[in-house]
Amino acid sequence: MRFNFKACLVLLCAALALGGCYPSKVTDPNDPRFDVTKFSFEDYKTEDELLKTLNALFPEGTTKQKVDDVLLKSARLDMFQNVGPDGGIYIVYKKSKHDPSSNHPLKTARFLYNESHEVMDIETSFMDGISIKYFIGERIQ
């Protein structure tokens, strides 16, 4: 009986060790196991990581419809549009709800589209503290 207990314990430890070697969610869009329907801004720790992923998912020339299908439907983000000083059409995608008092930054992506509604450029921004309040229009004291 003692042998069986030890064998079970060894197998359990091995299973836990092997299970920890494989991430439950693949965040690299170049990995064949990447599932775009599970894409989330929250999976990326830096602006650069998120930007590299967005550039891989939406290379220059990608249609706005494809971007919206992923970011609005799968990632469940909100968007708002503005026209930049250069006359370009900018769309900002962000999480629909964010608590400015949390320790987590508000992660946004700003897409520049041409007249044909194709991606020209992408920028990412992680904001926290007072910059979030300013960004979401909350009164700053």
C-alpha positions as CSV (number, residue, x, y, z in Angstrom):
1,M,0.0,0.0,0.0
2,R,2.9,2.3,0.8
3,F,4.3,1.8,-2.6
4,N,1.0,2.6,-4.4
5,F,0.8,5.9,-2.4
6,K,4.3,6.9,-3.4
7,A,3.7,5.9,-7.0
8,C,0.5,8.0,-7.1
9,L,2.3,10.9,-5.5
10,V,5.1,10.8,-8.1
11,L,2.6,10.6,-11.0
12,L,0.6,13.5,-9.6
13,C,3.8,15.6,-9.3
14,A,4.8,14.7,-12.8
15,A,1.4,15.6,-14.2
16,L,1.4,18.9,-12.4
17,A,5.0,19.7,-13.7
18,L,4.1,18.8,-17.3
19,G,0.8,20.7,-17.1
20,G,2.7,23.8,-16.1
21,C,4.9,23.5,-19.1
22,Y,2.1,24.2,-21.6
23,P,0.3,27.5,-21.3
24,S,-3.5,27.2,-21.3
25,K,-3.8,30.1,-23.7
26,V,-1.5,30.8,-26.6
27,T,-0.9,34.6,-27.1
28,D,1.5,34.5,-30.0
29,P,-0.5,34.9,-33.2
30,N,2.3,33.2,-35.2
31,D,1.7,30.0,-33.2
32,P,-0.6,27.6,-35.0
33,R,-2.5,27.0,-31.7
34,F,-3.4,30.7,-31.4
35,D,-7.2,31.1,-31.3
36,V,-8.2,34.6,-32.4
37,T,-11.7,34.1,-30.8
38,K,-9.9,34.1,-27.4
39,F,-7.9,37.3,-28.1
40,S,-7.8,39.8,-25.2
41,F,-5.8,42.9,-24.5
42,E,-5.4,41.7,-21.0
43,D,-3.1,38.8,-22.1
44,Y,-0.2,41.3,-22.9
45,K,2.0,42.9,-20.2
46,T,3.6,45.6,-22.3
47,E,2.5,48.0,-25.0
48,D,5.2,46.5,-27.3
49,E,3.9,43.0,-26.8
50,L,0.3,44.1,-27.7
51,L,1.5,46.2,-30.6
52,K,3.5,43.3,-32.1
53,T,0.5,41.0,-31.8
54,L,-1.9,43.6,-33.3
55,N,0.6,44.1,-36.2
56,A,0.7,40.4,-36.8
57,L,-3.0,40.0,-36.7
58,F,-3.8,43.2,-38.7
59,P,-1.0,44.0,-41.2
60,E,-1.2,47.1,-43.2
61,G,-4.0,46.9,-45.7
62,T,-6.3,44.8,-43.4
63,T,-9.9,45.9,-43.7
64,K,-11.7,47.7,-40.8
65,Q,-14.4,45.0,-41.0
66,K,-11.8,42.3,-40.2
67,V,-10.4,44.4,-37.3
68,D,-13.9,45.0,-35.9
69,D,-14.8,41.3,-36.2
70,V,-11.9,40.4,-33.9
71,L,-11.8,43.4,-31.6
72,L,-15.5,44.2,-31.2
73,K,-17.0,40.7,-31.4
74,S,-14.3,38.3,-30.1
75,A,-12.4,40.6,-27.7
76,R,-15.6,42.5,-26.8
77,L,-14.0,45.9,-26.9
78,D,-15.6,49.3,-27.3
79,M,-14.5,51.7,-30.0
80,F,-14.8,55.4,-30.8
81,Q,-13.8,57.3,-33.9
82,N,-12.2,60.6,-34.4
83,V,-10.6,62.5,-37.2
84,G,-7.0,63.5,-36.5
85,P,-5.5,66.9,-37.3
86,D,-4.0,65.3,-40.4
87,G,-7.6,64.4,-41.6
88,G,-6.9,60.7,-41.0
89,I,-9.7,58.4,-39.6
90,Y,-8.6,57.2,-36.2
91,I,-10.5,54.4,-34.3
92,V,-9.6,53.7,-30.7
93,Y,-10.4,50.3,-29.3
94,K,-10.6,49.8,-25.5
95,K,-12.0,47.6,-22.8
96,S,-15.7,48.4,-22.4
97,K,-15.5,48.7,-18.6
98,H,-12.5,49.8,-16.6
99,D,-12.1,50.8,-13.0
100,P,-9.7,53.8,-12.9
101,S,-9.0,53.1,-9.2
102,S,-7.7,49.6,-10.0
103,N,-4.0,48.7,-10.3
104,H,-4.5,47.6,-13.9
105,P,-3.8,50.0,-16.8
106,L,-6.4,50.8,-19.3
107,K,-5.1,49.2,-22.5
108,T,-6.0,50.9,-25.8
109,A,-5.1,50.5,-29.4
110,R,-5.5,53.3,-31.9
111,F,-5.8,52.4,-35.6
112,L,-5.3,54.7,-38.5
113,Y,-7.4,53.8,-41.6
114,N,-7.2,55.2,-45.1
115,E,-10.1,56.2,-47.2
116,S,-10.7,52.6,-48.2
117,H,-11.0,51.7,-44.5
118,E,-7.8,49.7,-44.5
119,V,-5.2,49.7,-41.7
120,M,-2.4,52.1,-42.2
121,D,-0.9,52.3,-38.7
122,I,-1.5,51.0,-35.2
123,E,-0.4,52.5,-31.8
124,T,-0.9,51.0,-28.4
125,S,-1.1,52.8,-25.0
126,F,-1.4,51.6,-21.4
127,M,-2.8,54.3,-19.2
128,D,-3.2,54.4,-15.4
129,G,-4.1,56.9,-12.7
130,I,-5.1,60.4,-13.7
131,S,-4.5,59.8,-17.4
132,I,-7.4,57.2,-17.4
133,K,-9.8,59.7,-15.8
134,Y,-8.8,62.3,-18.5
135,F,-9.2,59.7,-21.3
136,I,-12.6,58.5,-20.3
137,G,-13.9,62.0,-19.6
138,E,-14.1,61.8,-15.8
139,R,-13.8,65.1,-14.0
140,I,-10.3,65.6,-12.6
141,Q,-10.0,67.5,-9.3
